[in-house]
Amino acid sequence: MNIHSDRAALALAQLVERDPALGLLALWCVHRDGDVTETDGETIRYARDFPDLPKHEQIGLAGHHILHVALRHSARAGAMAGRLGRRFDPDLYALVTDAIVNDTLLLAEHALPRPAVTLIGLLQSIGRPASSPVSALSEWDADTLYLALERDENARRRAEDYAAAQRFTPDLAPDAKEDGQRDADWRGHMARAMEAGRQAGTGIGKASGVLADMAPARIPWEKHLRRLLLRAAQEHPRLSTKRPANRWVAMHAVATGPEPVFEPGFLRDARRPKIVIALDTSSSVDDLTLSLFAGEAAGVARRTGAECIILGFDTQLHSEEVMGGGTWETRLTAFQMRRGGGTSFVPVMDRLRQIAPSIAIILTDLEGPHGDPPGVPVLWAVPETDPGTAPFGDVLCLSG
């Protein structure tokens, strides 16, 4: 165990006996003394007043931070910050993760310094009560709950009021470094620790089957979008009779007999890639989703140099703007469009045939006549959890 904390040494030693799962997980954490008790990446720091707590609260508080590390909350907070940019609220994310960790520990019969936020209390405060801590922990993971609060301003205010009433103080530092290998390592650590806890029949091992936050995180839809956009916008060399293949040049140079049959080479496509984003202004794409979408599309545009064209439509095309520069994602979220009305994709398909983009992404609820395929890759980006199918192209669900 990497213990360089005099303040936590006794609590960690007793934790091994009280909770085998947490005891094993503590082996892979870094423990240090510090000014405040907090989690920073894989390092847990213990404040000067930590030894003054009752022993059972020391054990619970150490377990609280060990779970923060094991569930990769710092890394996930950093990833969420990367998704949302300036919109990200680290204190709100810390509140959500604390609530999940605390109910997990209370379910395992650990003690915590009071008052303490809990998941069941947080859900009650925002008007989404759960029947029990087990039910709440099996339904909600940190990212899903955080995004739900981001989308509902009233729920967010009520959550903040609940946090204030419980005298909540954030104790989690976001880690901006993405490390897929460390995520995989910790999933392995967590699985082995929970198995040890199940066999012992005590501690958090008893709750392992109900923790939604333990499951490997779903791949954010933005990563799927990024992959599709990069694949569409990348350069595609084409055969050209104006340029011989390198192999033919080499054979021609050494040929002593008949000249080898000419082989055409590949020519770089000098055309600038184009990305069209068509916004169904009658659909229910919320501001948060549009912000996430704009950030990803803008990042791809910067990396590939692609030209981005925004179309606004309902039953007709009513807006078109070419976006350029490093701040176009901000302009996209402020794009002025009329609202309401029906939906028809036919005029969009007609315009796509004229533009001939590398890819077209259509933000919509899929309700309306689709028209004929435009002859270019089409990605339907749909806010619903179960969006159904489209007659052509790919469908990407933007929920979660």
N, C-alpha and C positions, 0 to 999 in steps of 0.2 A: 504494500500500500504506500502510495506516495504521500506520506504525512510529513509536512514541515509546519505543522500547526500545533503548538503546545495547547492552545485553547480548546481544540476539538478532539484531542487524542483520546481522552477518556470516553467521550460520547461515542466516538467511532468504534472503540473497542467493545463497548456494550452493545452497539448496534449489530455487530456480527452475531451475538447471541440472541438478540431480540427478533431480528429480521434477516434471515440468511440471504434473501434476494438483494436487499439494500446493502448488506455487508459485502456481497460479491461486487455489486456495482461500484461501491466506494473504492475498490481496488484500482479501478481505471480512471478515477478522478484525481485531480491535483488539489491538495488541501493547503491553504496558506492562512496566516494571520493577516488581518487588514484593518482598515478604518471602519468599514461597515460590513455586515453579513450580506453577501451577494454572490450570484453566479455570473461568471464571465467566461463564456466558451466552455472549456472543460475544467476551469479553475474555480474552486469555491473558496471564498475568503470569509473569515470569522472575526467579528468585531470584538472589541475589548470587553464588552458586557456579556458576551456569549457564555463564559463560565459562570456568571451570576444567575443564569436561569436554572430552574429546577432540572434535575437530571433527565426526567422523562421528556421535558420540553426541549432540552438540548438534543436528545436523540431524534425527536420528531422534526426539529428544525434542520438538523443535518440531513435527515432523510428527504426533507423538502427540496433541498438544493441538489442532492444526489439525483433525485428524479428529474430536476430541471436539466442536468447534464445528460442523463441517460436518454431522455426523450428529445434531446437535441434542440431545446427551446431557444438557446442563443443563436444557433445556426439557422433555425427556422424563422426567428425574428429578423435576422439579417436578410434572409431570402425574401421575406414579405416586404421588408423595406426596399429591396431591389425591385419588387413588382410594383409597389405603390409610389415610390419616390417621396416627394415632399408631403404627400397625403398620409404617409404611415405615421401612426401614433404609437411609439414604443411603450408608453405607460398603459395604454389600453391592451396591448398584446401581453404585457406582463400581468395585467389583471386576469386575463383569460387563462393564462398558463398557471398562475397561482391557484385559481379556483379549481382547476382540474387536478393539480398536484395535491392540494389540501384535502379534497374529498377522497382521493385515493388513499391518502395516509389515514384519514379518519375511519375509512372503511376497514383498514388493516389494524385498527385499534391503537394507533399512535396518538400522542398528545401534541398539541401545537400551542405556541403563545397566542393568547386571545387579546382582542378580537381577531378573527381570521376570515378572509373571504372564502366562500365555498361555491362549488359549481351549482349545487341545488339552490343556494341562496341567490346567486347571480341570475339564474334562469327565472326564479320567482320574481325578482325585481324588474325584469324586462317583459313580464307577461307571457313567458313560455315555461310554465311550471312543469317539472318532471315528477313522476310518481315516487321516485326514490333515487338515492345517489347511484345505485347500480344502473338504473334506467338512464340517468343523465350521462354517466361515464361511458356507457355503451353507445350512446347516440352522438355525442359531440367530441370532436377533436379541436385542438387550439386554432388551427387555420380556419376551419369552417365557422366556428363561433365568432372569431374575430371579423371575418368578412360579413357575417350576418349583422353584426353591430355596426360595421362601416356603412352598410346599405340602409340602415334604419336609424335616422337621426334621433327619433324619440327614444328608441331602445338604448341607443348609445348614451343619451343624457341620463336615463334611469340607471344604467350600469355605473356611470360615473358617480351618481348620487349614492348608490349602494356602496361603492368603493370608499367614498368619503365617510359614510356612516360607520364603516368597519375600520376606519383609520388605516386604510391600505397604503403601503409605501412600496414602490417598485423595487425589486431586488434582482432584476435580470438585465444584463447588458447584451444588446444585439451583436452578433458576430457576422461581419460582412463577407467573410471568406467562404465560398462554396467548396465543399469537399465531399464528393460522392463516396469516396473510399471510407472516410470516417463515419459517414452515415451508415454504411454497410457494416462496418466494424461494431458500431454501437447497437445495431439491430441484433447482431450475433451475441454481444454481451448481454443484452436484455433478455433474449430467448434463454440463454443458459442460466441466468440469474433467476428468472421466473420459474424455470423447471426445478431449480434447487428449492425455491420457496414453496412450490406445490408439494414437493416430496416431504418437506418439513411440516407442511400444514399450518404455517403461521406467517404473519407479515403480509407484505403486498403480493406475495405469490398466490394468495387466495383470490386476489382480484384480477389476475392476469387475463382471464377470459372475457372480462367486461370492459377493458380499457380500449376505447376507440383510438385514443392518442398514441397507443403503442403500434398500431398498424402502419406499415410503410406508407408514407404520404402519397396521395395520388399525384401523378405528374400534372403540374398546373397547365391549364389549357394554353397559356402563353408559350410554353415550350413547344407544344405541337404546332402552334401558329408560326413560331420562329423557324422551326425546321421546314415547314411547307414554304414559307416565304423565301428562305435562303435557297432552297432547292429550285424554286421557280425563277429567282432573280439572278442565279449564278450564270456565268458565261457558258454558252453551249457552242463549241467549235463546230464548223460545218465543212463538208468536203468542197473543195474548189479546184477546178482544172487550171486555174491561174497560178497555182503553187504546187510543185511536185512534192511527193512524200519524201521524207528523209531517207527511207530505205532505197527508193529509186535513185536518189542523188548518189548514194554510196555505191550502188551497183553500176551506175553509169560511169562513175569515176574509175572503176577497176575493170570494166568490160573490155575484153580483147576480141570478142566476136561480134555477133549481131547486137544492136542496141536493145536493151531490155524494154519490155512493154511499159509505157508510161503509167505511173500510178499517181492519182491526184492526192494532194496533201490536205491538211485541215487548216482552215482559215478562221482566225478569231472573229467573232461577231461583234462588230464595232457599234452596233445599235445599243443605246442606253436602255436597260430594262425598265419596264413600267409596272407599277402596282396600282390597281384601281380598287378603291374602297367605296362601296355603295351602301348608303345608310337608308334603311326603310324608316321614314320619319313617322310612320303610323305604328311602329312596333314598340316594345317595352324594354329597350336596351337602357339600363339605368346609367347614371353618371359614373359610378365606380367602375362598372364593366367597360364603359367607353374609355375611361382613363387608362385602365390596364391595357386595353386593346391598342389605344393610340401610342402608348409607350413602347410596346413591342414592335408595332409596325414602323415607328419612327427609328428605333434602333436598327432594324433591318435595312431601312432606307439609307441610314448613315453608313452602314458597313458596306453596302453594295453599290451605293451611288444611284439607286433606282429613283426614277421620277414617280411621284405619288399624285394620283388624281382622285379627288373626292366627289362622289355623285350623291345628291339628295333626291329621293323619289318617294312617291306614293303610288297613284295610278299613272303619273307622268313624271318625267325628269324635271325638277324645278330648280336644282342648284348644281353647279359644277365649278370646281376650283382646283388649280394645280398648286400643290404644296411644295415648298422648297425651303432650305435653310435648316438650322439646327433646332428651331423652336416650333416646328410645324405641328408637333403633337399637342401643344397648348392651343394652337389655332383650331385643331380638329375638334377638341372638346368644346370650344366656343363657337363652332361653326353655326351660323344662323340659318335655321331651316323652319319651314312651316310644319305644324303638327296636325295630327288627325287625318281623317280621310281613309279611303280604302287602299289596297295594294295591288299593283300589277308589276311583274318582273319583265314583261315584254319590252317596254321601252329601254330598260337597262340592257337587255340582251342585244337590242339593235345598236345601242351606243358602243357596247363592247366589241362588236364586229368592226366598227369604224376605228376604234382605238387600237385593237389587237394587243392588249397588255400581256405581260408575262404571266400574271395571275390576277384574278378578280375575287375580292372577298366581299360578300354581301351580308351585312348585319340585318337580320330580319327574324320574324317569327314563322316564316315559310308559308304563311297564309296568302294565297293569291295565285292567279294564272302565271305559270313559269315561262311559257314561250318555248322556242327551240334552242338547243345548245348553241352557244356563240362561237364554238371552235377554239376556245381558250380554256385553260384550267379555271374552274369555279369552286370556291370554298364558301359554303353557306355557314355563317357564324350565328348560332341561335342561342338566345338566353335561357331557354327552357331546359330542365333537367332531362326530359325525355322528348327530344325534338322531333322524332319520327325520321322519315326519309325524304329525299329529294329525287326528282326524275333523272338528274344528272349531277355530276360534281360530287364533292365530299362535304359531309356535315360535321361541324365542330361545335360541341356544346360548351357554352361560356359560363356555366354555373360552377361555383366553387373555386 
